[in-house]
Amino acid sequence: MIKHTPYTYLIGWPSLNKWYYGVRYAKNCRPDDLWISYKTSSKLVKKFVIEYGDPTIVEVRKTFQSVLEAQQWESKVLKRLQVTKSTMWLNAHDSRAFDPTTVPRGDNHWTKQNTLAASKWRKRDGWKHASKKVGQHEKKHDSSMPRGDNHWTAKDTDAAKRHRSRMHGLENPNYLDHVKEKKSKSLRENNPVFNEEVRKKISASLLGRKRPRKTFEHCKKDVADSINTKFHGYKCKNKI
């Protein structure tokens, strides 16, 4: 019986400074089948081999007891090597969001929109345009708005980056003149301080009240102690 041994490997063309780091975990796989019966599943590598020939470096880097260990180790190495930021690597991605435990299972699993596994799997490379049915109506969401559990902490997704860029840039609707005027008007109308009756009550409550006073060391002013932290003390303009 053939022992199933997942492994990671490295192939390269030193003269061209081109490399590829991959993982093998298929059924009945073993390290001695590398570049004999198995020549990677990457289309980019196959295309490169057709153009430049077989690699001169073929190495098995590490073996594992389980498929999950092999997948996690490959993802860890690809992140450290930053393969997506260098032209010397033929790897198309660094498996940054890959987690085999979140892969949806079952017949036609891509249509299972409501399963947690399908939701996580669809969000690997950022949020897509989604719609949610509410009764007989359909409520559509902006594709730039991050969705999902704890989505505000998912800062490495493209959708979250687009949303932050929009809210921090000139496209932020809060910067539009008519929006600012609408908010200002709402604050003026609903702020109790602008109500004449409320202002009279506040004035009556403060009338005759004596607040502690203090002479400050820098400006030598005799003012109420309550404004010390705002205008005096280490914030005093006369402090040298």
Secondary structure, 3 states (H helix, E strand, C coil): CCCCCCEEEEEEECCCCEEEEEEECCCCCCHHHECCCECCCCHHHHHHHHHHCCCCEEEEEEECCCHHHHHHHHHHHHHHHCHHHCCCECCCCCCCCCCHHHCCCCCCHHHCCCCHHHHHHHCCCCCCCCEEEECCEEEECCCCCCCCCCHHHCCCCHHHHHHHHHHHCCCCHHHCHHHHHHHHHHHHHHCHHHCHHHHHHHHHHHCCCCCCEEECCCCCCEEEHHHHHHHCHHHCCCCC
